[in-house]
């Protein structure tokens, strides 16, 4: 696995010399950067390079933040037993809300501190036109599947989920779709190892942190895992705030074989403390 980093460096007038050295190192190595007043951004730099190490040494006394995406080889993906699965979200740039379409909710599990999350009383009614040819998508926080996906999950006896009918209220070519309800919640992640940012975080309901690394689970936390699982923790804020969907390699293999595409599968790192040290 390779970690591709974005580094945002805040600098002050007194850091001029460091900044000059930094820019010349980046230019010499043909690495792009963006320079703003008091801020220099290196959009992409692999962390397994000497240049990355040199840059971290150079900026060690400055204020900086790092973000990363991880790239896995197919061999690494095929070896993994569980994945953090992310589905496409075709409504991404819409302000589409199923609540406007007469789905009813109540407040029974609303967080008293941040006010998030309602309990769904009636089936979802929504315009599914945007699902287009997708077979599994997010309509945050809900997951929608076609009858094709539902049948495969049932035929293959994938565990940890059930279905609820969705009414497509689009005008033309109504789709036969279902809400995928994930019923199994995992124990806590290993938060010593899993990196998060918590600037809009609610301590009461554990919602609103942003994930900044791969997910780590202690092997014991996965002993009750099924094929579909929700994490106990919620990540993201606003409309994106939801538990992570953790699926078994069986789900990934079957979905791949049947052509059910998802946005990404990121391997879960399983920590076995008995084998450490
Ligand atoms: Zn809360």
Boltz pocket constraint, residues with backbone or C-beta under 6 A from the ligand:
constraints:
  - pocket:
      binder: B
      contacts: [[A, 111], [A, 112], [A, 113], [A, 114], [A, 115], [A, 116], [A, 202], [A, 203], [A, 204], [A, 205], [A, 206], [A, 207]]
      max_distance: 6.0
